[in-house]
Amino acid sequence: MQLSYAQKAFFSLCGSEFANDMHYCGTYIEIHRENGSPYDTEGTILAEMRITTEEANSMYTTTIDLTYKNNDRRLLCN
């Protein structure tokens, strides 16, 4: 899915041994389900993408994969 975000901020980018670590370092856009579901809590990350620009001074467009928890056989839908 294509999405845009606008923010005037500095985003944390990770280096050295954490450069490719998707769980401990970086700034992300995440998809959660409000109030959760019978299968996941509200805090469960259903999909995410890492922001790779260091500074945001205007609007940026990117894409986020809509596979359910990175499972290629399941898609997010309502």
N, CA, C and O atoms as a CHARMM CRD file, in Angstrom:
* protein
*
  312
    1    1 MET  N      0.84400  -1.14600   0.00000 PROA 1      0.00000
    2    1 MET  CA     0.00000   0.00000   0.00000 PROA 1      0.00000
    3    1 MET  C      0.90300   1.22600   0.00000 PROA 1      0.00000
    4    1 MET  O      1.90300   1.26300   0.71700 PROA 1      0.00000
    5    2 GLN  N      0.56300   2.20900  -0.78400 PROA 2      0.00000
    6    2 GLN  CA     1.32400   3.44400  -0.82200 PROA 2      0.00000
    7    2 GLN  C      0.76000   4.39300   0.23100 PROA 2      0.00000
    8    2 GLN  O     -0.45600   4.52200   0.36800 PROA 2      0.00000
    9    3 LEU  N      1.63800   5.05100   0.96700 PROA 3      0.00000
   10    3 LEU  CA     1.20800   6.02400   1.96700 PROA 3      0.00000
   11    3 LEU  C      2.17900   7.17600   2.01100 PROA 3      0.00000
   12    3 LEU  O      3.33500   7.05500   1.60500 PROA 3      0.00000
   13    4 SER  N      1.69700   8.29000   2.50900 PROA 4      0.00000
   14    4 SER  CA     2.53600   9.48000   2.65900 PROA 4      0.00000
   15    4 SER  C      2.51900   9.92000   4.10800 PROA 4      0.00000
   16    4 SER  O      1.53300   9.72800   4.81900 PROA 4      0.00000
   17    5 TYR  N      3.61400  10.50800   4.53300 PROA 5      0.00000
   18    5 TYR  CA     3.68000  11.06200   5.87800 PROA 5      0.00000
   19    5 TYR  C      4.38300  12.40200   5.81100 PROA 5      0.00000
   20    5 TYR  O      5.26700  12.61700   4.98200 PROA 5      0.00000
   21    6 ALA  N      3.98000  13.29700   6.69300 PROA 6      0.00000
   22    6 ALA  CA     4.59900  14.62100   6.78300 PROA 6      0.00000
   23    6 ALA  C      5.01800  14.83000   8.22600 PROA 6      0.00000
   24    6 ALA  O      4.23200  14.62500   9.15100 PROA 6      0.00000
   25    7 GLN  N      6.24700  15.23300   8.40600 PROA 7      0.00000
   26    7 GLN  CA     6.77200  15.42300   9.74600 PROA 7      0.00000
   27    7 GLN  C      7.97900  16.33200   9.65200 PROA 7      0.00000
   28    7 GLN  O      8.76600  16.22200   8.71200 PROA 7      0.00000
   29    8 LYS  N      8.13300  17.21000  10.59200 PROA 8      0.00000
   30    8 LYS  CA     9.34300  18.01900  10.68000 PROA 8      0.00000
   31    8 LYS  C     10.10800  17.48100  11.88500 PROA 8      0.00000
   32    8 LYS  O      9.90800  17.92300  13.01600 PROA 8      0.00000
   33    9 ALA  N     10.98400  16.52000  11.61700 PROA 9      0.00000
   34    9 ALA  CA    11.66600  15.83300  12.70500 PROA 9      0.00000
   35    9 ALA  C     12.94300  15.18400  12.21100 PROA 9      0.00000
   36    9 ALA  O     13.20200  15.10000  11.01100 PROA 9      0.00000
   37   10 PHE  N     13.72900  14.73100  13.16400 PROA 10     0.00000
   38   10 PHE  CA    14.92100  13.93500  12.89200 PROA 10     0.00000
   39   10 PHE  C     14.58900  12.49900  13.25700 PROA 10     0.00000
   40   10 PHE  O     14.09400  12.23800  14.35400 PROA 10     0.00000
   41   11 PHE  N     14.85200  11.56700  12.35500 PROA 11     0.00000
   42   11 PHE  CA    14.58900  10.15600  12.61400 PROA 11     0.00000
   43   11 PHE  C     15.88800   9.45200  12.97000 PROA 11     0.00000
   44   11 PHE  O     16.93100   9.69200  12.36200 PROA 11     0.00000
   45   12 SER  N     15.80700   8.59600  13.94500 PROA 12     0.00000
   46   12 SER  CA    16.96100   7.81500  14.36800 PROA 12     0.00000
   47   12 SER  C     17.26200   6.73500  13.33500 PROA 12     0.00000
   48   12 SER  O     16.41000   5.89600  13.04100 PROA 12     0.00000
   49   13 LEU  N     18.48100   6.75700  12.78100 PROA 13     0.00000
   50   13 LEU  CA    18.93600   5.70700  11.87600 PROA 13     0.00000
   51   13 LEU  C     20.01600   4.91700  12.59300 PROA 13     0.00000
   52   13 LEU  O     20.82100   5.49300  13.32500 PROA 13     0.00000
   53   14 CYS  N     20.04500   3.62600  12.39600 PROA 14     0.00000
   54   14 CYS  CA    20.95200   2.75800  13.12400 PROA 14     0.00000
   55   14 CYS  C     22.16100   2.38100  12.27700 PROA 14     0.00000
   56   14 CYS  O     22.07500   2.28800  11.05300 PROA 14     0.00000
   57   15 GLY  N     23.27000   2.16800  12.93900 PROA 15     0.00000
   58   15 GLY  CA    24.49000   1.78300  12.25400 PROA 15     0.00000
   59   15 GLY  C     25.12900   0.57500  12.91000 PROA 15     0.00000
   60   15 GLY  O     24.54100  -0.05100  13.79300 PROA 15     0.00000
   61   16 SER  N     26.31000   0.25800  12.48300 PROA 16     0.00000
   62   16 SER  CA    27.13500  -0.86400  12.96100 PROA 16     0.00000
   63   16 SER  C     26.33300  -2.16300  13.02400 PROA 16     0.00000
   64   16 SER  O     25.64200  -2.50800  12.06600 PROA 16     0.00000
   65   17 GLU  N     26.41700  -2.87900  14.13300 PROA 17     0.00000
   66   17 GLU  CA    25.75900  -4.19000  14.21300 PROA 17     0.00000
   67   17 GLU  C     24.23800  -4.10400  14.24700 PROA 17     0.00000
   68   17 GLU  O     23.56900  -5.12200  14.06700 PROA 17     0.00000
   69   18 PHE  N     23.66700  -2.90600  14.47500 PROA 18     0.00000
   70   18 PHE  CA    22.22000  -2.74300  14.52700 PROA 18     0.00000
   71   18 PHE  C     21.62300  -2.21200  13.22000 PROA 18     0.00000
   72   18 PHE  O     20.41500  -1.98300  13.15800 PROA 18     0.00000
   73   19 ALA  N     22.42000  -2.01400  12.19300 PROA 19     0.00000
   74   19 ALA  CA    21.95700  -1.39800  10.95000 PROA 19     0.00000
   75   19 ALA  C     20.79000  -2.14400  10.30900 PROA 19     0.00000
   76   19 ALA  O     19.90800  -1.51200   9.72800 PROA 19     0.00000
   77   20 ASN  N     20.76600  -3.45900  10.40200 PROA 20     0.00000
   78   20 ASN  CA    19.69500  -4.24400   9.78100 PROA 20     0.00000
   79   20 ASN  C     18.78300  -4.91500  10.79300 PROA 20     0.00000
   80   20 ASN  O     18.01000  -5.80300  10.43500 PROA 20     0.00000
   81   21 ASP  N     18.86100  -4.50700  12.04100 PROA 21     0.00000
   82   21 ASP  CA    18.04400  -5.11300  13.09200 PROA 21     0.00000
   83   21 ASP  C     16.66400  -4.48800  13.09800 PROA 21     0.00000
   84   21 ASP  O     16.52100  -3.30900  13.42100 PROA 21     0.00000
   85   22 MET  N     15.64600  -5.25700  12.74700 PROA 22     0.00000
   86   22 MET  CA    14.28500  -4.74000  12.64500 PROA 22     0.00000
   87   22 MET  C     13.56700  -4.66200  13.99300 PROA 22     0.00000
   88   22 MET  O     12.42200  -4.21200  14.03100 PROA 22     0.00000
   89   23 HSD  N     14.18400  -5.07800  15.09900 PROA 23     0.00000
   90   23 HSD  CA    13.46600  -5.14000  16.35400 PROA 23     0.00000
   91   23 HSD  C     13.99000  -4.20800  17.44400 PROA 23     0.00000
   92   23 HSD  O     13.27800  -3.94800  18.41400 PROA 23     0.00000
   93   24 TYR  N     15.19500  -3.70700  17.31200 PROA 24     0.00000
   94   24 TYR  CA    15.75900  -2.95500  18.41900 PROA 24     0.00000
   95   24 TYR  C     16.17900  -1.53700  18.08500 PROA 24     0.00000
   96   24 TYR  O     16.54900  -0.78000  18.98300 PROA 24     0.00000
   97   25 CYS  N     16.13000  -1.15800  16.81200 PROA 25     0.00000
   98   25 CYS  CA    16.67900   0.14000  16.48100 PROA 25     0.00000
   99   25 CYS  C     15.97000   0.71600  15.26600 PROA 25     0.00000
  100   25 CYS  O     15.64500  -0.01100  14.32800 PROA 25     0.00000
  101   26 GLY  N     15.73000   2.03100  15.28400 PROA 26     0.00000
  102   26 GLY  CA    15.15600   2.69100  14.12600 PROA 26     0.00000
  103   26 GLY  C     13.80500   3.32200  14.40600 PROA 26     0.00000
  104   26 GLY  O     13.28000   3.24000  15.51600 PROA 26     0.00000
  105   27 THR  N     13.25400   3.95200  13.37900 PROA 27     0.00000
  106   27 THR  CA    11.94600   4.58000  13.43300 PROA 27     0.00000
  107   27 THR  C     11.05000   3.87400  12.42300 PROA 27     0.00000
  108   27 THR  O     11.45400   3.65400  11.28100 PROA 27     0.00000
  109   28 TYR  N      9.84300   3.52100  12.83500 PROA 28     0.00000
  110   28 TYR  CA     8.96300   2.68800  12.02700 PROA 28     0.00000
  111   28 TYR  C      7.57300   3.29100  11.90400 PROA 28     0.00000
  112   28 TYR  O      7.12600   4.04200  12.77100 PROA 28     0.00000
  113   29 ILE  N      6.89800   2.94800  10.81200 PROA 29     0.00000
  114   29 ILE  CA     5.46100   3.14200  10.68800 PROA 29     0.00000
  115   29 ILE  C      4.87000   1.75300  10.89100 PROA 29     0.00000
  116   29 ILE  O      5.26900   0.79600  10.22700 PROA 29     0.00000
  117   30 GLU  N      3.91800   1.65000  11.81300 PROA 30     0.00000
  118   30 GLU  CA     3.35300   0.35400  12.15800 PROA 30     0.00000
  119   30 GLU  C      1.84300   0.35300  11.95300 PROA 30     0.00000
  120   30 GLU  O      1.19100   1.39100  12.06700 PROA 30     0.00000
  121   31 ILE  N      1.29800  -0.81100  11.65300 PROA 31     0.00000
  122   31 ILE  CA    -0.15000  -0.99900  11.57700 PROA 31     0.00000
  123   31 ILE  C     -0.56300  -1.89600  12.73900 PROA 31     0.00000
  124   31 ILE  O     -0.03600  -2.99400  12.91300 PROA 31     0.00000
  125   32 HSD  N     -1.52200  -1.40100  13.53400 PROA 32     0.00000
  126   32 HSD  CA    -2.10600  -2.14100  14.65400 PROA 32     0.00000
  127   32 HSD  C     -3.61600  -2.18200  14.44300 PROA 32     0.00000
  128   32 HSD  O     -4.14500  -1.37700  13.67600 PROA 32     0.00000
  129   33 ARG  N     -4.30500  -3.07300  15.08500 PROA 33     0.00000
  130   33 ARG  CA    -5.76500  -3.10300  15.02800 PROA 33     0.00000
  131   33 ARG  C     -6.30000  -2.50900  16.32300 PROA 33     0.00000
  132   33 ARG  O     -5.99800  -2.99100  17.41500 PROA 33     0.00000
  133   34 GLU  N     -7.10100  -1.45300  16.18500 PROA 34     0.00000
  134   34 GLU  CA    -7.69900  -0.80900  17.34900 PROA 34     0.00000
  135   34 GLU  C     -8.50900  -1.83000  18.14200 PROA 34     0.00000
  136   34 GLU  O     -9.30800  -2.57300  17.57200 PROA 34     0.00000
  137   35 ASN  N     -8.30500  -1.86400  19.43400 PROA 35     0.00000
  138   35 ASN  CA    -8.96400  -2.78900  20.36600 PROA 35     0.00000
  139   35 ASN  C     -8.56800  -4.25400  20.15200 PROA 35     0.00000
  140   35 ASN  O     -9.13400  -5.13400  20.80100 PROA 35     0.00000
  141   36 GLY  N     -7.62800  -4.53300  19.27500 PROA 36     0.00000
  142   36 GLY  CA    -7.16900  -5.90300  19.06100 PROA 36     0.00000
  143   36 GLY  C     -8.21100  -6.75700  18.36400 PROA 36     0.00000
  144   36 GLY  O     -9.15500  -6.24200  17.76400 PROA 36     0.00000
  145   37 SER  N     -8.03200  -8.06100  18.45000 PROA 37     0.00000
  146   37 SER  CA    -8.95400  -9.02400  17.85000 PROA 37     0.00000
  147   37 SER  C     -8.90300 -10.29200  18.70000 PROA 37     0.00000
  148   37 SER  O     -8.12800 -10.35500  19.65500 PROA 37     0.00000
  149   38 PRO  N     -9.70600 -11.29700  18.37600 PROA 38     0.00000
  150   38 PRO  CA    -9.60000 -12.54900  19.13000 PROA 38     0.00000
  151   38 PRO  C     -8.21800 -13.21100  18.97400 PROA 38     0.00000
  152   38 PRO  O     -7.85800 -14.08800  19.76000 PROA 38     0.00000
  153   39 TYR  N     -7.44800 -12.78800  17.96000 PROA 39     0.00000
  154   39 TYR  CA    -6.15900 -13.42200  17.67100 PROA 39     0.00000
  155   39 TYR  C     -4.94800 -12.61500  18.12900 PROA 39     0.00000
  156   39 TYR  O     -3.88700 -13.17900  18.39800 PROA 39     0.00000
  157   40 ASP  N     -5.10600 -11.28700  18.21900 PROA 40     0.00000
  158   40 ASP  CA    -3.98200 -10.40200  18.55200 PROA 40     0.00000
  159   40 ASP  C     -4.42900  -9.30300  19.49800 PROA 40     0.00000
  160   40 ASP  O     -5.58500  -8.88100  19.47200 PROA 40     0.00000
  161   41 THR  N     -3.50800  -8.84100  20.33600 PROA 41     0.00000
  162   41 THR  CA    -3.80100  -7.69100  21.19100 PROA 41     0.00000
  163   41 THR  C     -3.64900  -6.40700  20.38000 PROA 41     0.00000
  164   41 THR  O     -3.13000  -6.42900  19.26400 PROA 41     0.00000
  165   42 GLU  N     -4.09800  -5.30400  20.93900 PROA 42     0.00000
  166   42 GLU  CA    -3.96800  -4.01500  20.26100 PROA 42     0.00000
  167   42 GLU  C     -2.50200  -3.65400  20.04300 PROA 42     0.00000
  168   42 GLU  O     -2.18100  -2.94000  19.09200 PROA 42     0.00000
  169   43 GLY  N     -1.62100  -4.12600  20.89300 PROA 43     0.00000
  170   43 GLY  CA    -0.20000  -3.82500  20.77300 PROA 43     0.00000
  171   43 GLY  C      0.55100  -4.65900  19.75100 PROA 43     0.00000
  172   43 GLY  O      1.72200  -4.39100  19.48100 PROA 43     0.00000
  173   44 THR  N     -0.09400  -5.65900  19.17900 PROA 44     0.00000
  174   44 THR  CA     0.55800  -6.51900  18.19200 PROA 44     0.00000
  175   44 THR  C      0.81000  -5.75300  16.89800 PROA 44     0.00000
  176   44 THR  O     -0.09700  -5.11400  16.36600 PROA 44     0.00000
  177   45 ILE  N      2.02500  -5.81700  16.39600 PROA 45     0.00000
  178   45 ILE  CA     2.36500  -5.17900  15.12400 PROA 45     0.00000
  179   45 ILE  C      1.93200  -6.11000  14.00100 PROA 45     0.00000
  180   45 ILE  O      2.46400  -7.21000  13.85400 PROA 45     0.00000
  181   46 LEU  N      0.95600  -5.65900  13.20500 PROA 46     0.00000
  182   46 LEU  CA     0.45100  -6.47500  12.11200 PROA 46     0.00000
  183   46 LEU  C      1.27000  -6.28600  10.84700 PROA 46     0.00000
  184   46 LEU  O      1.43000  -7.22200  10.06400 PROA 46     0.00000
  185   47 ALA  N      1.78600  -5.09200  10.64300 PROA 47     0.00000
  186   47 ALA  CA     2.67300  -4.77900   9.51900 PROA 47     0.00000
  187   47 ALA  C      3.50800  -3.57800   9.91600 PROA 47     0.00000
  188   47 ALA  O      3.08400  -2.76400  10.73600 PROA 47     0.00000
  189   48 GLU  N      4.70000  -3.46600   9.33400 PROA 48     0.00000
  190   48 GLU  CA     5.56100  -2.33800   9.65800 PROA 48     0.00000
  191   48 GLU  C      6.53400  -2.07200   8.52000 PROA 48     0.00000
  192   48 GLU  O      6.80000  -2.93600   7.68500 PROA 48     0.00000
  193   49 MET  N      7.05400  -0.85200   8.51400 PROA 49     0.00000
  194   49 MET  CA     8.11400  -0.50500   7.57000 PROA 49     0.00000
  195   49 MET  C      9.02700   0.49600   8.25700 PROA 49     0.00000
  196   49 MET  O      8.57900   1.34600   9.02700 PROA 49     0.00000
  197   50 ARG  N     10.30200   0.37900   7.96600 PROA 50     0.00000
  198   50 ARG  CA    11.31300   1.25400   8.57300 PROA 50     0.00000
  199   50 ARG  C     11.43900   2.52900   7.75700 PROA 50     0.00000
  200   50 ARG  O     11.47800   2.48300   6.52700 PROA 50     0.00000
  201   51 ILE  N     11.50200   3.66700   8.43700 PROA 51     0.00000
  202   51 ILE  CA    11.75800   4.94800   7.78300 PROA 51     0.00000
  203   51 ILE  C     13.25800   5.05400   7.57700 PROA 51     0.00000
  204   51 ILE  O     14.03200   4.90200   8.52200 PROA 51     0.00000
  205   52 THR  N     13.67100   5.31600   6.33900 PROA 52     0.00000
  206   52 THR  CA    15.10000   5.31700   6.01700 PROA 52     0.00000
  207   52 THR  C     15.65300   6.70000   5.72400 PROA 52     0.00000
  208   52 THR  O     16.83700   6.83100   5.41600 PROA 52     0.00000
  209   53 THR  N     14.82700   7.74100   5.81200 PROA 53     0.00000
  210   53 THR  CA    15.32700   9.10800   5.64200 PROA 53     0.00000
  211   53 THR  C     15.70600   9.65100   7.00600 PROA 53     0.00000
  212   53 THR  O     15.00900   9.41000   7.99200 PROA 53     0.00000
  213   54 GLU  N     16.80400  10.38200   7.06500 PROA 54     0.00000
  214   54 GLU  CA    17.27500  10.89900   8.34700 PROA 54     0.00000
  215   54 GLU  C     16.48100  12.10400   8.82700 PROA 54     0.00000
  216   54 GLU  O     16.22200  12.24200  10.02200 PROA 54     0.00000
  217   55 GLU  N     16.09400  12.97400   7.90600 PROA 55     0.00000
  218   55 GLU  CA    15.31300  14.15700   8.26200 PROA 55     0.00000
  219   55 GLU  C     14.07400  14.23300   7.39900 PROA 55     0.00000
  220   55 GLU  O     14.10100  13.89400   6.21600 PROA 55     0.00000
  221   56 ALA  N     12.99400  14.67800   8.00000 PROA 56     0.00000
  222   56 ALA  CA    11.75300  14.87800   7.25300 PROA 56     0.00000
  223   56 ALA  C     11.35100  16.33700   7.39000 PROA 56     0.00000
  224   56 ALA  O     10.99400  16.78800   8.47900 PROA 56     0.00000
  225   57 ASN  N     11.40700  17.06700   6.30000 PROA 57     0.00000
  226   57 ASN  CA    11.03400  18.48000   6.31700 PROA 57     0.00000
  227   57 ASN  C      9.84800  18.77000   5.41400 PROA 57     0.00000
  228   57 ASN  O      9.46400  19.92500   5.23100 PROA 57     0.00000
  229   58 SER  N      9.27300  17.72100   4.85100 PROA 58     0.00000
  230   58 SER  CA     8.11700  17.89800   3.97900 PROA 58     0.00000
  231   58 SER  C      7.36100  16.57600   3.92800 PROA 58     0.00000
  232   58 SER  O      7.46100  15.76500   4.84800 PROA 58     0.00000
  233   59 MET  N      6.61000  16.35900   2.86300 PROA 59     0.00000
  234   59 MET  CA     5.85400  15.12600   2.72900 PROA 59     0.00000
  235   59 MET  C      6.67700  14.08800   1.97200 PROA 59     0.00000
  236   59 MET  O      7.31300  14.39900   0.96500 PROA 59     0.00000
  237   60 TYR  N      6.65600  12.86300   2.46400 PROA 60     0.00000
  238   60 TYR  CA     7.34800  11.74100   1.84600 PROA 60     0.00000
  239   60 TYR  C      6.33400  10.65800   1.51500 PROA 60     0.00000
  240   60 TYR  O      5.36200  10.46100   2.24500 PROA 60     0.00000
  241   61 THR  N      6.56300   9.96600   0.42500 PROA 61     0.00000
  242   61 THR  CA     5.70500   8.85600   0.01900 PROA 61     0.00000
  243   61 THR  C      6.52500   7.58000   0.04400 PROA 61     0.00000
  244   61 THR  O      7.67400   7.55500  -0.39800 PROA 61     0.00000
  245   62 THR  N      5.92700   6.52600   0.56300 PROA 62     0.00000
  246   62 THR  CA     6.58900   5.22800   0.66300 PROA 62     0.00000
  247   62 THR  C      5.54200   4.13700   0.49900 PROA 62     0.00000
  248   62 THR  O      4.37700   4.43000   0.22600 PROA 62     0.00000
  249   63 THR  N      5.93600   2.91200   0.65900 PROA 63     0.00000
  250   63 THR  CA     4.99300   1.80000   0.61900 PROA 63     0.00000
  251   63 THR  C      5.15300   0.95500   1.87400 PROA 63     0.00000
  252   63 THR  O      6.22000   0.91700   2.48700 PROA 63     0.00000
  253   64 ILE  N      4.08000   0.28500   2.23800 PROA 64     0.00000
  254   64 ILE  CA     4.11200  -0.66100   3.35600 PROA 64     0.00000
  255   64 ILE  C      3.46500  -1.95900   2.88100 PROA 64     0.00000
  256   64 ILE  O      2.39700  -1.95000   2.26800 PROA 64     0.00000
  257   65 ASP  N      4.11500  -3.04600   3.16700 PROA 65     0.00000
  258   65 ASP  CA     3.63300  -4.36600   2.77800 PROA 65     0.00000
  259   65 ASP  C      2.42600  -4.72000   3.65500 PROA 65     0.00000
  260   65 ASP  O      2.49400  -4.57800   4.87600 PROA 65     0.00000
  261   66 LEU  N      1.34400  -5.17100   3.06000 PROA 66     0.00000
  262   66 LEU  CA     0.13200  -5.48800   3.81100 PROA 66     0.00000
  263   66 LEU  C     -0.02900  -6.97900   4.09900 PROA 66     0.00000
  264   66 LEU  O     -1.14600  -7.46200   4.28600 PROA 66     0.00000
  265   67 THR  N      1.08500  -7.70400   4.13300 PROA 67     0.00000
  266   67 THR  CA     0.99300  -9.09300   4.56300 PROA 67     0.00000
  267   67 THR  C      0.83900  -9.12400   6.07700 PROA 67     0.00000
  268   67 THR  O      1.47900  -8.35000   6.78800 PROA 67     0.00000
  269   68 TYR  N     -0.00100 -10.01100   6.55900 PROA 68     0.00000
  270   68 TYR  CA    -0.29200 -10.14900   7.98700 PROA 68     0.00000
  271   68 TYR  C      0.90700 -10.76300   8.69400 PROA 68     0.00000
  272   68 TYR  O      1.21700 -11.93600   8.49000 PROA 68     0.00000
  273   69 LYS  N      1.57500  -9.98200   9.51500 PROA 69     0.00000
  274   69 LYS  CA     2.75300 -10.40100  10.28400 PROA 69     0.00000
  275   69 LYS  C      3.79600 -11.07400   9.40200 PROA 69     0.00000
  276   69 LYS  O      4.36700 -12.09600   9.78200 PROA 69     0.00000
  277   70 ASN  N      4.04800 -10.50200   8.22000 PROA 70     0.00000
  278   70 ASN  CA     5.03800 -10.99200   7.25100 PROA 70     0.00000
  279   70 ASN  C      4.73700 -12.38900   6.71200 PROA 70     0.00000
  280   70 ASN  O      5.64100 -13.05300   6.20500 PROA 70     0.00000
  281   71 ASN  N      3.50900 -12.84100   6.80900 PROA 71     0.00000
  282   71 ASN  CA     3.11100 -14.13900   6.27100 PROA 71     0.00000
  283   71 ASN  C      2.59700 -13.91500   4.84700 PROA 71     0.00000
  284   71 ASN  O      1.52600 -13.33600   4.66700 PROA 71     0.00000
  285   72 ASP  N      3.33600 -14.36100   3.84000 PROA 72     0.00000
  286   72 ASP  CA     2.97000 -14.13900   2.44600 PROA 72     0.00000
  287   72 ASP  C      1.64000 -14.77100   2.04500 PROA 72     0.00000
  288   72 ASP  O      1.10300 -14.44600   0.98500 PROA 72     0.00000
  289   73 ARG  N      1.11200 -15.64400   2.85000 PROA 73     0.00000
  290   73 ARG  CA    -0.15000 -16.31100   2.51900 PROA 73     0.00000
  291   73 ARG  C     -1.35200 -15.62800   3.15100 PROA 73     0.00000
  292   73 ARG  O     -2.48500 -16.06500   2.94600 PROA 73     0.00000
  293   74 ARG  N     -1.12600 -14.55100   3.92600 PROA 74     0.00000
  294   74 ARG  CA    -2.23600 -13.85000   4.59000 PROA 74     0.00000
  295   74 ARG  C     -2.08600 -12.35000   4.36800 PROA 74     0.00000
  296   74 ARG  O     -0.98400 -11.81200   4.47300 PROA 74     0.00000
  297   75 LEU  N     -3.19300 -11.67400   4.06200 PROA 75     0.00000
  298   75 LEU  CA    -3.20400 -10.23700   3.83900 PROA 75     0.00000
  299   75 LEU  C     -4.05500  -9.54900   4.88500 PROA 75     0.00000
  300   75 LEU  O     -5.00300 -10.12600   5.41900 PROA 75     0.00000
  301   76 LEU  N     -3.69800  -8.29300   5.17100 PROA 76     0.00000
  302   76 LEU  CA    -4.51300  -7.49700   6.08100 PROA 76     0.00000
  303   76 LEU  C     -5.78400  -7.05100   5.37200 PROA 76     0.00000
  304   76 LEU  O     -5.73700  -6.56200   4.24300 PROA 76     0.00000
  305   77 CYS  N     -6.88700  -7.21900   6.02200 PROA 77     0.00000
  306   77 CYS  CA    -8.16300  -6.72900   5.48700 PROA 77     0.00000
  307   77 CYS  C     -9.10200  -6.57200   6.66500 PROA 77     0.00000
  308   77 CYS  O     -8.79100  -7.00600   7.77500 PROA 77     0.00000
  309   78 ASN  N    -10.24200  -5.95700   6.43200 PROA 78     0.00000
  310   78 ASN  CA   -11.20200  -5.75400   7.50700 PROA 78     0.00000
  311   78 ASN  C    -12.39400  -6.64700   7.27500 PROA 78     0.00000
  312   78 ASN  O    -13.33500  -6.63800   8.06900 PROA 78     0.00000
